[in-house]
Amino acid sequence: MTSLGEQHGNTGELAVAIAGGGPVGLAVAAFLDAAGVPVEVFERATVPSEHSKATVMHPRTLETLEVLTTPGGGRFSEELLARGRTASRTHFALLPSLLDYSGLDTPYPFVLLIPQARTERLLEAHLRERGVPVHRGCEVTGFEQHEDGVRVRLGDGTVREVAHLVGADGAHSVVRRLAEVDFPGSPPSALGFGADVELDRPPEGISHQWFAATGSVSVIPLPDGGYRVFGTEAADTRLDPQTIRERRAQPLTPEGLRAAMRRVAGHDFGLRSVSWLTRSTDVTRHASRYRGGRVHLAGDAAHVHLPAGGQGLNVGLQDAANLAWKLAAEIRGWATPALTHGELGYEHERRRVAERLAANTLAQGALMHDFSPSGAALRELFADLIARGGDTARELTGWLSGLGLDYPQPDGAHPLAGTRAPDLALRPVPGGGPGGGGDDRLLRALRVDRFLLADFTPDGAFADLACERVAVRRALPREGAWASLGAALVRPDGYVAHATAAADPGAMAEALGRWVATAESVSRPTAV
């Protein structure tokens, strides 16, 4: 019997096994590796998929991935940008009035159009460059938990001892089933089509067409020159689950796709060839728990929904970021009980996000799939609210971009606590010391295995709080809600753990105790 820690040369250290080599599983592995935690990925498929369920990456996901560095000193987010196409506007529920990302306070004020298959290949290449094994053709088939870890059985008959097991193995998760986690939700009522194609007469740019009598069809140009086509026929809505199951059992063909596009739009945009076909539904399900002992669920293994706006991939990657740093803290021994199993834990925070995701995709489904006169009127109302650019547009933009996400905080906390930290400008560290490696922006100074304390005081009042788990960086003033801050404690995933207007290091150290368990981690200074 071999432990993953032994395979990585860390004798006696148990590690983490990831079931599932899709983007979420690979991202969990990448974040854990960045924290110095031995990890391996086990994927049933023998080769990477050439097909892409998702094609869109939103700003908050790109921010989250910036913490991953490449062997050449670059950032993983830069690798993605080099292989995708950007668009400053995106849709909500295929409405004609688009949400505008161009003015958002982020280094990434756009959506990135990049096929999921390309993201997976880049993540897998990143892991291999880092020496993290990705085992293809080898799936997790069983496990037993014990006091010190998890005994994982693999499809080739071998057994591995690990500290934790992460199920990122999709909507039909084997890990979720073996863990006996319920997956309740609402049944499907609509059946859609999707394909990657070549077109001779494509519309200009990104096109979303909705017809009250026939249905909807969207055409999105892909970076490689092809197009993603998806839509729903009006006749394929308000169906019962049994009918949908029977219809899905009949493979969609290129001829069937061509006929559907003509029925909806009156033409097929010069459809020339098809490389991938799929049928989608609006089924919505949510795991009853995300953690059982040392077994965790992430991404589609924890929640599924209508594929609207690429949110599934993005929320899954942000699941990965939240889970990985907390799991690393637990394995390294500096996580508090609140961080592992309590109000600051992965399940407590991400369940709320998934519930909002389910609600907004169900709402989008209602707007997209009601082809009645009342449905058309509702769409016109929402489109008008978005076009006005007021609170509705801001709220929806925050949802889809991920920048509006916040986590609940205790009563009396500063209003910024739990919110995403902007990409603060930081004063350079003389000599590029361990406090930040010379990075002069927050996103580049974040690390998966420590907090960053942004000190806004003119005399550096919080400098003595620097330690193994906290890098203290002098920050440049900002406008708005951040203008009056003395300091902000920023989590490894870029959210504010604690904020204060007072120059009170003692109170900040006390707040840090909610997150960091070992006394030495908040008391032993580190020169920066």
C-alpha positions as a printed Julia matrix, in Angstrom:
528×3 Matrix{Float64}:
   0.0    0.0     0.0
   1.46   3.37   -1.02
   0.61   6.83    0.23
   0.62   9.85   -2.05
   3.01  11.56    0.33
   5.6    8.82   -0.19
   5.27   9.14   -3.97
   6.03  12.86   -3.69
   9.03  12.22   -1.48
   7.39  13.59    1.68
   7.9   10.55    3.88
   5.14  10.13    6.44
   2.97  12.93    5.07
  -0.44  11.91    3.81
  -1.8   13.95    0.95
  -4.97  14.62   -1.05
  -6.54  12.54   -3.81
  -8.74  14.26   -6.36
 -11.4   12.18   -8.11
 -12.05  13.82  -11.46
  -9.7   15.47  -13.95
 -12.03  18.13  -15.26
 -11.33  21.83  -14.71
 -12.54  21.84  -11.09
 -10.55  18.8   -10.01
  -7.44  20.06  -11.78
  -7.87  23.5   -10.2
  -8.21  22.05   -6.69
  -4.96  20.18   -7.33
  -3.24  23.31   -8.64
  -4.24  25.41   -5.62
  -3.21  22.67   -3.17
   0.12  22.29   -4.94
   0.65  26.05   -4.7
   0.19  25.67   -0.92
   2.82  22.92   -0.82
   0.35  20.08   -0.24
   1.1   16.78   -2.05
  -1.81  15.94   -4.34
  -2.68  13.58   -7.19
  -5.57  13.5    -9.67
  -7.41  10.36  -10.8
  -9.51  10.58  -13.96
 -11.54   7.83  -15.61
 -11.07   9.11  -19.18
  -7.87   7.97  -20.85
  -7.38  11.17  -22.86
  -8.46  14.79  -22.33
 -11.83  15.69  -23.82
 -11.85  17.61  -27.08
 -15.33  18.92  -26.36
 -16.36  21.88  -24.24
 -19.5   22.22  -22.16
 -18.52  25.77  -21.17
 -16.88  28.53  -23.2
 -16.98  31.56  -20.89
 -14.76  32.65  -18.02
 -15.83  35.62  -15.89
 -13.69  38.29  -14.16
 -13.69  36.87  -10.64
 -12.51  33.48  -11.88
  -9.59  35.08  -13.73
  -8.7   37.0   -10.58
  -8.79  33.79   -8.53
  -6.49  31.97  -10.97
  -3.89  34.74  -10.87
  -2.49  33.25   -7.65
  -1.13  30.31   -9.71
   2.37  31.02  -11.01
   3.98  29.39  -14.03
   7.57  28.02  -14.12
   8.62  31.08  -16.12
   7.35  33.47  -13.45
   4.12  34.37  -15.21
   0.55  33.84  -14.08
  -1.87  31.14  -15.12
  -4.5   33.76  -15.92
  -2.09  35.18  -18.52
  -1.88  31.74  -20.14
  -5.65  31.71  -20.46
  -5.81  35.23  -21.89
  -3.24  34.36  -24.53
  -5.46  31.54  -25.79
  -8.9   33.11  -25.64
 -10.92  36.09  -26.9
 -12.34  38.86  -24.75
 -15.75  40.53  -24.92
 -16.74  43.48  -22.75
 -20.48  42.69  -22.76
 -22.45  39.56  -21.92
 -26.06  38.46  -21.75
 -28.44  37.56  -18.96
 -31.11  35.06  -20.06
 -30.46  35.89  -23.75
 -31.98  39.34  -23.24
 -31.18  41.89  -25.96
 -29.86  44.44  -23.44
 -26.37  43.25  -22.51
 -24.52  43.64  -19.22
 -21.45  45.87  -19.57
 -18.26  44.7   -17.82
 -15.99  47.41  -19.25
 -16.2   49.72  -16.22
 -15.75  47.06  -13.52
 -13.05  47.55  -10.9
 -10.9   44.58  -11.9
  -7.87  43.87  -14.09
 -10.26  41.71  -16.14
 -13.24  43.91  -17.16
 -14.55  41.41  -19.7
 -15.62  37.83  -20.26
 -13.0   35.53  -21.71
 -14.23  33.23  -24.47
 -12.16  30.08  -24.15
 -13.34  26.49  -24.65
 -13.43  24.39  -21.5
 -11.31  21.72  -23.21
  -8.54  24.27  -23.69
  -8.75  25.33  -20.03
  -8.47  21.68  -18.99
  -5.42  21.12  -21.17
  -3.72  24.22  -19.76
  -4.44  23.17  -16.18
  -3.17  19.65  -16.79
   0.0   20.99  -18.43
   0.49  23.32  -15.46
   0.25  20.4   -13.05
   2.65  18.25  -15.03
   5.18  21.1   -15.13
   4.85  21.27  -11.36
   5.36  17.53  -11.01
   1.79  16.8    -9.9
   0.63  13.41  -11.26
  -2.58  13.25  -13.26
  -3.54   9.57  -13.66
  -5.77   9.0   -16.68
  -7.71   5.81  -17.2
  -7.73   5.32  -13.43
 -10.9    6.22  -11.53
 -11.81   6.15   -7.86
 -14.13   3.17   -7.34
 -14.46   3.09   -3.55
 -13.16   4.37   -0.24
 -13.3    3.8     3.51
 -12.64   6.5     6.06
 -10.76   5.99    9.31
  -9.49   8.24   12.06
  -6.3    9.3    10.29
  -7.37   9.41    6.67
  -9.13   7.77    3.75
  -8.34   4.43    2.12
  -9.07   4.97   -1.58
  -9.68   2.09   -3.99
  -8.83   2.63   -7.65
 -10.1    0.99  -10.81
  -6.81  -0.82  -11.41
  -7.21  -2.66   -8.1
  -4.67  -0.63   -6.13
  -5.37   1.06   -2.81
  -4.04   4.44   -1.66
  -3.92   5.96    1.79
  -4.63   9.69    1.76
  -5.46  12.41    4.25
  -8.48  13.7     2.28
 -10.48  12.79   -0.82
 -12.08  15.44   -3.05
 -14.94  14.39   -5.33
 -14.81  16.63   -8.39
 -16.11  13.9   -10.64
 -19.11  15.66  -12.14
 -22.88  15.53  -12.0
 -22.89  11.71  -11.81
 -20.24  11.72   -9.08
 -19.14   8.28   -7.87
 -17.7    9.87   -4.73
 -21.02  11.53   -3.9
 -22.9    8.25   -4.41
 -20.45   6.22   -2.32
 -20.58   8.86    0.41
 -24.38   8.44    0.42
 -24.97  12.16   -0.09
 -28.45  13.03   -1.34
 -28.74  15.14   -4.5
 -32.24  16.66   -4.38
 -33.61  19.36   -6.66
 -36.12  20.23   -9.34
 -36.72  18.03  -12.42
 -36.09  19.25  -15.97
 -38.83  20.92  -17.98
 -36.98  22.05  -21.13
 -34.65  20.39  -23.62
 -32.01  22.39  -25.47
 -29.44  21.75  -28.19
 -25.77  22.69  -28.41
 -22.94  22.15  -30.87
 -19.51  23.29  -32.02
 -19.73  24.0   -35.74
 -18.32  25.73  -38.78
 -20.59  28.27  -40.47
 -20.45  29.87  -43.91
 -22.85  32.72  -43.03
 -22.37  33.47  -39.34
 -23.9   36.55  -37.72
 -21.56  39.38  -36.84
 -20.02  38.98  -33.38
 -21.93  37.28  -30.58
 -25.58  36.76  -31.49
 -28.54  35.83  -29.24
 -31.86  35.53  -31.12
 -35.17  34.89  -29.35
 -38.45  34.35  -31.2
 -41.75  34.15  -29.34
 -43.24  31.68  -31.81
 -40.34  29.31  -32.4
 -37.62  29.49  -29.72
 -34.09  30.79  -29.33
 -30.69  30.28  -30.93
 -27.31  31.76  -30.02
 -24.07  31.84  -31.99
 -20.75  32.57  -30.27
 -17.43  32.79  -32.17
 -14.71  30.62  -30.63
 -10.99  31.45  -30.53
 -10.09  28.73  -33.04
 -12.39  30.16  -35.71
 -15.36  27.85  -35.14
 -18.66  28.67  -33.45
 -20.63  27.48  -30.46
 -24.33  27.21  -31.31
 -26.99  26.58  -28.66
 -30.69  27.12  -28.24
 -34.12  25.78  -27.41
 -37.15  25.16  -29.57
 -40.42  26.48  -28.16
 -41.93  23.02  -28.65
 -39.26  21.55  -26.35
 -40.35  23.5   -23.26
 -42.9   22.69  -20.55
 -42.18  18.99  -20.99
 -42.52  16.32  -18.31
 -39.33  14.62  -17.05
 -40.17  11.29  -18.66
 -40.52  12.88  -22.09
 -37.19  14.63  -21.65
 -35.48  11.38  -20.66
 -36.87   9.7   -23.77
 -35.85  12.59  -26.03
 -32.34  12.77  -24.58
 -31.89   9.07  -25.23
 -32.17   9.84  -28.95
 -28.79  11.21  -30.13
 -28.79  14.64  -31.7
 -27.46  14.42  -35.28
 -26.04  17.13  -37.56
 -29.22  16.85  -39.63
 -31.32  17.27  -36.5
 -29.3   20.33  -35.47
 -29.7   21.88  -38.93
 -33.46  21.29  -38.84
 -33.78  22.77  -35.34
 -31.87  25.94  -36.32
 -34.09  26.37  -39.37
 -37.27  25.87  -37.35
 -36.15  28.5   -34.82
 -34.39  31.13  -36.93
 -35.58  30.31  -40.46
 -32.06  29.4   -41.63
 -28.96  27.52  -40.43
 -26.3   30.26  -40.81
 -24.64  28.21  -43.55
 -23.93  25.23  -41.32
 -21.05  23.38  -42.95
 -19.69  20.88  -40.42
 -20.27  19.76  -36.83
 -17.52  18.59  -34.45
 -19.58  18.1   -31.28
 -23.28  17.78  -30.38
 -25.12  17.72  -27.07
 -28.54  18.09  -25.51
 -29.02  20.13  -22.32
 -31.77  20.48  -19.74
 -32.65  22.83  -16.91
 -32.46  20.17  -14.18
 -31.31  21.75  -10.9
 -29.79  19.71   -8.07
 -27.79  20.48   -4.94
 -25.88  18.06   -2.69
 -27.3   17.79    0.82
 -23.8   18.25    2.23
 -20.38  19.13    0.83
 -18.3   17.36    3.45
 -18.49  14.08    5.3
 -15.47  13.46    7.49
 -12.45  13.67    5.18
 -14.44  13.52    1.94
 -15.37  16.74    0.1
 -17.47  17.6    -2.98
 -16.84  20.41   -5.45
 -18.19  21.69   -8.76
 -20.86  19.66  -10.56
 -20.51  16.91   -7.96
 -22.05  19.41   -5.52
 -24.47  21.35   -7.74
 -25.94  21.22  -11.26
 -28.21  23.68  -13.05
 -29.19  25.16  -16.4
 -25.97  26.05  -18.29
 -26.71  29.77  -18.44
 -23.85  32.22  -18.93
 -21.1   29.71  -18.15
 -21.73  30.05  -14.44
 -21.25  26.36  -13.64
 -17.59  26.31  -14.67
 -16.91  29.62  -12.95
 -18.61  28.74   -9.67
 -16.86  25.36   -9.73
 -13.43  26.97  -10.11
 -14.24  29.33   -7.27
 -15.35  26.3    -5.2
 -11.85  24.96   -5.85
 -10.16  28.11   -4.58
 -12.26  28.23   -1.41
 -11.83  24.54   -0.62
  -8.11  24.29   -1.39
  -6.76  26.97    0.93
  -8.93  25.79    3.82
  -7.96  22.17    3.23
  -4.29  23.18    3.09
  -4.69  25.04    6.4
  -6.3   21.97    7.96
  -3.58  19.63    6.71
  -0.82  21.99    7.89
  -2.45  22.33   11.29
  -3.21  26.03   11.44
  -6.95  26.05   10.7
  -9.42  26.87   13.47
 -12.5   24.67   14.04
 -14.62  27.48   12.56
 -12.57  27.22    9.37
 -12.79  23.44    9.05
 -16.35  22.69   10.17
 -17.98  25.92   11.31
 -19.29  29.23   10.09
 -16.1   30.03    8.15
 -15.9   26.62    6.5
 -16.08  25.62    2.85
 -19.56  24.13    3.0
 -21.09  27.0     4.98
 -19.78  29.61    2.55
 -20.14  27.82   -0.78
 -23.6   26.38   -0.08
 -24.97  29.92    0.01
 -23.28  30.65   -3.32
 -24.72  27.5    -4.92
 -28.2   28.34   -3.66
 -28.0   31.75   -5.31
 -26.63  30.11   -8.45
 -29.59  27.73   -8.57
 -32.03  30.59   -8.06
 -30.58  32.83  -10.77
 -30.29  30.03  -13.35
 -33.89  28.97  -12.67
 -34.91  32.61  -13.14
 -32.94  32.77  -16.39
 -34.66  29.58  -17.51
 -38.04  31.18  -16.93
 -37.02  34.2   -19.01
 -35.45  32.08  -21.76
 -38.02  29.32  -22.08
 -41.38  31.03  -21.72
 -42.33  31.67  -25.32
 -45.85  32.87  -24.47
 -47.04  36.51  -24.78
 -46.55  36.92  -21.04
 -43.03  35.54  -21.36
 -42.26  38.04  -24.1
 -43.61  40.86  -21.94
 -41.46  39.76  -18.98
 -38.39  39.72  -21.19
 -39.15  43.2   -22.45
 -39.5   44.45  -18.87
 -36.18  42.95  -17.76
 -34.4   44.15  -20.88
 -35.6   47.68  -20.2
 -34.4   47.53  -16.57
 -30.95  46.4   -17.71
 -30.78  49.05  -20.43
 -31.37  51.76  -17.81
 -28.13  50.74  -16.1
 -29.46  51.11  -12.55
 -29.58  48.78   -9.56
 -30.92  45.82  -11.55
 -28.06  45.94  -14.05
 -25.49  46.35  -11.25
 -26.89  43.43   -9.28
 -27.0   41.1   -12.29
 -23.51  42.16  -13.33
 -22.26  41.36   -9.83
 -23.87  37.9    -9.98
 -22.49  36.86  -13.35
 -19.05  38.44  -13.06
 -18.6   36.96   -9.58
 -17.36  40.31   -8.3
 -20.54  40.92   -6.3
 -20.16  37.75   -4.24
 -19.74  38.21   -0.51
 -19.61  35.87    2.46
 -21.65  36.28    5.66
 -19.95  37.91    8.63
 -20.84  38.23   12.34
 -22.96  41.11   13.57
 -20.94  44.25   14.16
 -18.27  43.42   11.58
 -16.99  46.15    9.28
 -19.17  46.45    6.13
 -16.23  45.36    3.95
 -15.73  42.1     5.84
 -16.71  39.15    3.65
 -16.54  41.14    0.42
 -14.06  40.66   -2.4
 -10.95  42.78   -1.99
 -10.15  44.92   -5.04
  -6.74  44.69   -6.67
  -5.13  47.06   -4.19
  -1.96  48.92   -5.08
   0.81  47.89   -2.66
   4.06  49.62   -1.83
   7.04  47.61   -3.1
   8.96  45.53   -0.57
  12.6   46.68   -0.48
  14.68  43.92   -2.03
  11.56  41.88   -2.85
  11.56  40.21    0.58
   9.34  37.37    1.82
   6.49  39.72    2.57
   5.42  39.83   -1.04
   8.12  38.97   -3.51
   8.1   42.53   -4.86
   4.56  42.25   -6.26
   2.91  45.65   -6.16
  -0.69  44.5    -6.66
  -2.86  42.57   -4.26
  -3.76  39.76   -6.68
  -0.09  39.1    -7.4
   0.9   39.24   -3.75
  -1.7   36.72   -2.57
  -0.53  33.21   -1.66
  -2.63  30.09   -1.08
  -0.96  29.32    2.27
  -1.19  32.68    4.04
  -3.21  35.83    4.65
  -2.22  39.29    3.45
  -2.68  42.23    5.81
  -3.0   45.48    3.85
  -1.73  48.26    6.13
  -3.05  51.71    5.15
  -1.59  53.58    8.14
   1.08  56.22    7.37
   3.53  54.77    9.91
   3.0   51.05    9.23
   1.27  50.41   12.55
   0.54  46.74   11.76
   4.08  45.71   10.77
   4.65  43.57   13.87
   1.83  41.21   12.9
   3.94  39.77   10.07
   4.52  36.06   10.57
   4.5   32.72    8.81
   0.78  32.86    7.99
   0.41  36.62    7.55
   2.29  38.87    5.13
   1.94  42.54    6.04
   2.09  44.93    3.09
   1.85  48.69    3.08
  -1.08  49.63    0.84
  -1.79  52.83   -1.08
  -5.0   54.7    -0.23
  -8.19  54.05   -2.19
 -11.42  55.93   -2.66
 -14.91  55.01   -1.52
 -15.52  52.56    1.32
 -11.79  51.77    1.51
 -10.73  55.39    2.06
 -11.07  55.36    5.86
  -9.48  51.97    6.56
  -6.53  51.46    8.86
  -6.02  47.87    7.7
  -7.72  44.97    5.93
  -6.92  41.3     6.49
  -7.32  39.54    3.13
  -7.82  35.78    2.87
  -5.8   33.6     0.48
  -8.76  33.56   -1.93
  -8.98  37.34   -2.04
 -11.89  38.07    0.33
 -11.74  40.37    3.34
 -11.54  38.43    6.59
 -11.48  41.52    8.8
 -11.31  45.27    8.28
 -10.84  48.14   10.71
 -10.66  51.91   10.61
  -8.53  52.0    13.76
  -4.77  51.53   13.98
  -5.2   48.76   16.54
  -2.85  45.78   15.99
  -4.16  44.07   19.14
  -7.72  43.97   17.85
  -6.48  42.77   14.46
  -4.52  39.94   16.1
  -7.66  38.94   18.0
  -9.67  38.89   14.76
  -6.98  36.77   13.15
  -7.56  34.18   15.86
 -10.9   33.32   14.24
  -8.94  31.97   11.27
  -5.49  30.89   12.46
  -5.26  28.3    15.24
  -1.59  28.27   16.26
  -0.48  31.03   18.57
   3.0   31.18   17.03
   1.52  32.0    13.64
   0.31  35.35   14.93
   3.12  36.14   17.34
   6.4   35.29   15.61
   7.54  38.26   13.49
   9.01  37.71   10.06
  11.25  40.38    8.61
   9.9   41.99    5.48
